[in-house]
Amino acid sequence: MGTQRLRDIGYYERQLRQRGFTVVAGVDEAGRGALAGPLVAAAVVLPEDFDLDGLEDSKLLTPLRRQKIYARILELAPALAVCRAMPRRIDRAGLHRTNLSLLKGALRRLPVAPEFVLADGFPLRGLRLPCLGVRKGDVITASVAAASVVAKVTRDRIMVRYHRRFPEYGFDTNKGYGTRRHWAALDRYGPTPIHRRSFKGVGSG
């Protein structure tokens, strides 16, 4: 069954539409494991006739391919929304709680009310509508993969802008993740205002 899903990324949405759910939203986030920068969540509703060719988890796409799919999603998706949380909020509330709050916030911001939600990995509890958590949903589920692309492209652009303020850390290439250059810059210069000081090894510089 897993192989079938990989061949047919639109399986879940099609099955839900056959059951009468016409507005299916996928949600995902980008930046969970980064040492710096925001956590970004996106919710996307794809049209039934969306061309799924090349759509998959944003981390598996080249930057150019990701940008092209992102532009296509923005042009054709009947509804999408993005939420972000800066490091101070993550440090204060915790990563997992912030992540859940952002995913729900992105759903609330959709201009069209979804009838069913597909989430990456685990269902979102407390929603007033049905939700299914799909393991590796950002790889095998179209709307979750689309949300993954939107969240990552949005976050990557934010980190490129931060690179102009903090060029020593290489945010234009590492996007805030813990590369060797990034850790070396932390050791030399200490954390910036956009670092997550609650993460191990970051707060101490």
C-alpha positions in Angstrom: 0.0 0.0 0.0 2.9 2.4 0.8 4.3 1.8 -2.8 0.9 2.7 -4.2 0.9 6.0 -2.3 4.3 6.9 -3.6 3.0 6.4 -7.2 -0.2 8.2 -6.6 0.3 11.3 -4.4 -3.4 12.4 -5.0 -4.8 9.2 -3.4 -6.0 10.6 -0.1 -7.6 13.7 -1.6 -9.4 11.6 -4.2 -10.7 9.2 -1.6 -11.9 12.0 0.6 -13.7 13.7 -2.3 -15.5 10.4 -3.1 -16.7 10.4 0.5 -18.2 13.9 0.0 -15.4 16.2 1.4 -14.9 18.8 -1.3 -12.5 21.1 0.6 -9.5 19.2 1.8 -6.7 21.2 3.5 -3.1 20.0 4.0 -0.9 21.4 6.7 2.8 21.2 7.3 5.6 23.3 8.8 9.2 24.2 8.0 12.1 25.0 10.4 11.5 22.7 13.3 15.1 21.7 13.6 16.7 25.0 12.9 18.9 26.8 15.4 17.8 30.2 14.2 14.9 31.9 12.5 11.1 31.4 12.6 9.0 28.3 12.6 6.6 28.6 9.6 3.4 26.7 9.1 1.2 26.6 6.0 -2.2 25.3 5.1 -3.1 24.7 1.5 -6.3 23.6 -0.3 -5.6 22.3 -3.8 -8.1 22.3 -6.7 -9.2 18.9 -7.9 -7.6 19.4 -11.3 -4.2 20.5 -9.9 -1.3 19.1 -11.9 0.5 16.9 -9.4 3.5 16.2 -11.6 6.7 16.8 -9.6 4.9 17.6 -6.3 6.5 16.1 -3.3 8.1 16.9 0.0 9.8 20.3 -0.3 13.1 18.8 1.2 13.3 16.4 -1.8 13.0 19.2 -4.4 15.8 21.3 -5.9 15.5 25.0 -5.0 14.5 25.8 -8.6 11.9 23.1 -8.8 10.5 24.2 -5.4 10.2 27.8 -6.6 8.3 26.7 -9.7 5.9 24.5 -7.8 5.5 27.3 -5.2 4.5 29.7 -7.9 2.0 27.2 -9.4 0.4 26.7 -6.0 0.1 30.4 -5.4 -1.5 30.8 -8.8 -4.0 27.9 -8.6 -4.8 27.1 -5.0 -8.3 28.3 -4.0 -7.0 28.8 -0.5 -3.8 29.0 1.4 -2.5 30.6 4.6 0.8 30.9 6.4 1.7 31.5 10.1 5.1 32.0 11.7 6.5 32.1 15.2 9.7 33.8 16.1 12.4 32.3 18.3 11.3 34.1 21.5 7.9 32.5 21.2 9.4 29.1 20.6 11.8 29.5 23.6 8.9 30.6 25.8 6.2 28.0 24.8 8.3 25.1 23.6 8.8 23.8 20.0 6.0 21.2 19.9 3.4 23.4 21.5 4.3 26.3 19.2 4.2 24.0 16.2 0.7 22.7 17.0 -0.5 26.3 17.6 0.9 27.4 14.2 -0.7 24.6 12.3 -4.1 25.3 13.8 -3.6 29.0 13.2 -2.8 28.5 9.5 -6.1 26.5 9.2 -8.0 29.3 10.9 -6.6 31.8 8.4 -7.7 30.0 5.3 -10.2 32.1 3.4 -12.2 29.0 2.7 -13.3 26.8 5.6 -11.9 23.2 5.1 -14.1 20.2 5.6 -11.3 17.8 6.2 -7.6 18.2 7.3 -4.6 16.1 6.3 -1.6 16.6 8.6 2.0 15.4 8.4 2.6 12.6 10.9 0.0 13.1 13.5 -3.6 14.4 13.7 -4.3 17.8 15.2 -6.4 17.4 18.2 -9.0 19.9 19.3 -10.2 20.8 15.7 -13.9 21.1 15.1 -13.5 19.1 11.9 -12.1 15.7 11.0 -8.4 15.4 10.7 -6.1 12.5 9.6 -2.4 12.3 10.4 -0.5 10.7 7.6 3.0 9.2 8.2 5.3 10.9 5.7 2.4 13.0 4.6 4.7 15.6 3.0 5.9 12.9 0.7 2.8 10.9 -0.2 -0.1 13.4 0.2 -0.6 16.1 -2.3 -2.1 18.9 -0.1 0.5 18.2 2.7 3.3 18.3 0.1 2.0 21.6 -1.2 1.9 23.0 2.3 5.4 21.8 2.8 6.6 23.7 -0.3 4.8 26.9 0.7 6.2 26.8 4.3 9.7 26.1 3.2 9.9 28.6 0.4 8.4 31.2 2.7 10.9 30.4 5.4 13.9 30.2 3.1 13.1 33.7 1.8 13.0 35.0 5.4 16.3 33.5 6.2 17.9 35.0 3.0 16.8 38.4 4.3 18.3 37.7 7.7 21.6 36.9 6.0 21.9 40.5 5.0 21.8 41.5 8.7 23.9 38.6 10.0 26.2 37.5 7.2 28.7 35.7 9.4 26.3 32.8 10.1 25.6 31.8 6.5 21.8 32.0 6.7 21.6 32.3 2.9 22.8 28.7 2.6 22.1 26.9 5.8 18.7 28.6 6.4 19.4 28.6 10.2 20.2 24.9 10.5 23.2 23.6 12.4 26.0 23.4 9.8 29.6 23.4 10.7 29.9 27.1 9.6 26.9 28.0 11.6 28.2 26.4 14.8 31.6 28.0 14.3 29.9 31.4 14.0 28.0 30.8 17.2 31.2 29.9 19.0 32.9 33.1 17.7 30.1 35.7 17.8 27.4 34.2 20.0 23.7 34.0 19.3 21.8 36.7 17.4 18.3 37.9 18.3 16.9 35.4 15.9 18.6 32.3 17.5 16.6 29.9 19.6 18.3 30.1 22.9 16.4 27.2 24.4 18.1 24.8 21.9 21.0 22.9 23.2 24.3 24.7 22.7 22.8 27.9 21.3 22.0 30.0 24.3 25.5 29.7 25.7 27.0 30.9 22.4 
